[in-house]
Amino acid sequence: MPRTIIDVHVLQTVPPSNLNRDDTGSPKTARYGGVVRARVSSQAWKRATRTAFGELLDSSELGVRSKRLVEMLGDEIAEQDPALTDRAADLAKAVLTALGVKVAPPRGKKELPEESGYLVFLSNLQVTALAALGVEHGRTGAAIDKKAAKKAADSEHSVDVALFGRMVAEDTDLNVDAAAQVAHALSVHAVETEYDYFTAVDDHKNADVEEDAGAGMIGTVEFNSSTLYRYATVDVDRLADNLGDAKAPAARWRRSCAASC
């Protein structure tokens, strides 16, 4: 069976900056080819791509990744049926229980809505469909069918879910295999981290003639500059399968490629 794979290669020169920090605040790097090179993680590029999709696609074609599923579903339930607003959180938890996603109060913040133990990626259409199950449960009292809940969460995938996939640790049936893979971007040359020593003026103090002229804040930030090689690949057939429509990838790809490329 033939497959269509699209490879995207980009050379991008970036000015002095700290695009992607590590846990110490330094620009991320990687040793490759015997030298230290600038690096921007694949996760950072995918997040930037998803953010850019918001300017290119309708919200119905996008998803949301969050742990605050009770709050998110509860808001949608209340919007679909304002009469259920007071029960929205409980109805949302009932939907998530049927879906197989466990929720609990945030550690040390029991006054906040319950949340899942990990980020769950759902399309906006899936949120709407799941909330509709909660509304029906609230109106009729009938138990939420587990198969219906899983079907609602496993159809109408958004472009970003279809491209980048979804992993649900508690129920692998809800996993979505990514149609795209994005590599870490590496500089085409060696880099050295540089340091910017800066001061910040306290405007109020500066206006007082009796005060000294010292800075209100002093610090050092790290940066580098490089030409990055970026690479991504898209399995168009997998994308069509995830979207459930063979015609969808062509139309959506033209609009989304500007963001991912």
N, C-alpha and C positions, 0 to 999 in steps of 0.2 A: 504494500500500500504506500503510495507516494506521500511524502511529508514536505511541508514548506517551513523552512527555518530562515528567519531574518536575523542577520548579524549586524550590529551597529557599532562602528568604530569612530571614536571622536578624539581629536587632539584639542585640548583646551588650555590656553595659557591664563593663569590667574595671577593677579597682582599680589604684592606683599599682604599676607592675611593669615588667619588661623581658621581655616574652613571647618576642620573637624578635630576637636580636642580629645586627648586621652584622659585618663583618670587624674592626671596631675596638672591638667590644663595646657599641656604642650601639644603642638601640632602632631597628628599621628604620622608615623613613618613605618617603613618596612625595609629590611635588607634584601635586596634582589640583585643578582648579577654581581655580587661582591661589593656593592656600595649601598649606602643608606639613601633611600628615596622618599619623597613626600608621598603620603597615602591619604585617600579619602575613602572611608568604608562604604561597602555596598549598601548597608542600611541607611547611611546618610543620603546617598543618591536616591534611593527608593522613597524615602520620606519627602525629599524635595520634589520628586516626580509626582507623588500623590498630592502634595500641596498645590503644584502647578495645575493638576487636573481640575481643580476647583474653578480655574479661570477659563477652562476650555470645554468642560462638559456640564450638562445639567446635573443637579444634585441627585436626581433619580438614578443616574448612572454611576454614582459614587458610593463609597462605603464609609463606615466609621469604626475605628478600633478603640475599644475601651474596656475597662474593668467595671465601670459604673453602669452595668446593664439594667439593674433594677430601676435606677433613676431614669435612664434613657427610655426603657420600655414603658415605665410609669407615665412619663410625660406624653408619650404617643397614645397610650390608652386614654388618658384624660382629654387629649385633643380629639380623639375619635368619639368619645362619649363623656362630655363634661359631668354627667350625673354620677360617673364612677370615680371622680377625682379623689375622694376620700379613701377609696379602696385601691387606688391605682398601684401603689407599691406592693400590696399583698397579691394582687392579680398578676403583676409582673413576676413576682417570685414563683407563683404557680406555673406560669409559662416556662420559666427557666428550669424548674424542677422537671417538667414534662420533657424539656429539651435535653436534660441530663447535665446541666451546668450548675455546679454548686456555688452558693453565695453565702457570705458571712460578713458581719460588721468589720470595717477596717480596724486593724490592730491599734488599740488605744484611742479609738474614735467611735465609740459605740453610738454616739448621737447622730452619726452620718448614715445615709442609706447603705444597705448591704451591697457588697460588690463581689465579683468573681475573683478567684485567686490568681488569674492571669488575664492578659489582654485577649479579647475575642473580637474578631474582625467580621462584621456583618454589613451587608449592603443596606442602604436606606430602604429599599423595597422589602428586604427581609425583615427589618425592624417593623415596618408597617404591617406585614403579614402576621408576624408573631403577636403584635399588639392586638390585631383583630381577633386572634384566638383568646386573648385575655378579656377582651370586651364581650365576646360571646359567653365565656365562662362567667363573667360578672353578671350578665343579663339573665342567663338561664340556670346557672348553678351546675350545669353538666360538666363532668370531668374533662380536662383537656387531653385529647388523644395524643399519645406520644408520637405516633407515626405522622400525624398532621403537623406537629411542632417541628419534627425533623425535616419534613418536606418543605415547610415554610423557610427553614434556615438553609436548605440545600438546593434552592431554585432561585432564579432571578439574581444571579451573581452580578455584582457591579464590576466595572472595568478593572478597578484596582484589586479587588479580591481575585478576579480571574487571572490577572497578570502575575500577582505576587503571592497568591496562595493563602491558605489559612490552616493553622494547626490548632486542634482542640484536644488537649491532653486527656481529658476525661472521656472522650468519645471520638474514636478515630473515624467513625462514619461521617462525621461532619468536616473532616479534613478536605481541603481543596489543593490539588497539586498545582504548583505555580506553572504558568505558561511562559514566564520570563525568568532568566537568570541574569544577575547584574554582578559584574566583577568589581573588586576593589580597584579604585583608580590609583595608578602609580605614576610618578614623574618619569620622564624619559631620560633623566639625568640625575646625578647625585645632588643632594641638597645639604645645606648646613642650617641648623636652627639659629636664627638671629634674635636679638633681644631689644625691645623698645622700652627705654626708661622714660616714664612720664610723670608729670605733676598735674594736679588739678587745683585751681584757685578757689578759695572760699570767698564768694562775692561779697557777703556781708562783712566778713573780716577785712577784706581788701579795702572796703570803703571807710573803715575806721582808721583815722590818721594815727591813733595811739597804738595800733596793733603792729606787729612785725610783718614783714613782707613774705613770710614763709608760706609754703603751699599747704592747702588743707588736706591733701592726699598725695602720696608718692607710691609708685609701684613699678613693676616690670612685667611686660607681657611678651610671650614668645611668638614668632611668626616665621614664615618662609615664603618663597615665591617659586613657581615651577610651571612647566608645561606638562600637563597630565594626559596620560593615555587612558581613555575610558572605553569600556567594552560591555555590551549587553547582547543577549540573544533571546529571540522570541519564537516559540513553537506556535505557529499560526493555527495548526490543527488542534492543539491542546486548548488554545485560546477560544476557538470556535466551540469546542466541547464544553468548556467552562461557562461560556456565555449562553449556550443552548441555541445558537443561531449561527448558521454558516455564513450569513451575510453581514452579521454584526462586526466581525473583526476588521473588515476592509474599511467600513465607514468610520468606526471608532479609532482605528489605528491612525488614520490620516490626521485626526484631531489630537490624539494623544502623543504622537511621535515627537511633536515639537517640544513637549515637556520632558520626555524621557531621553531625547537626543540632545 
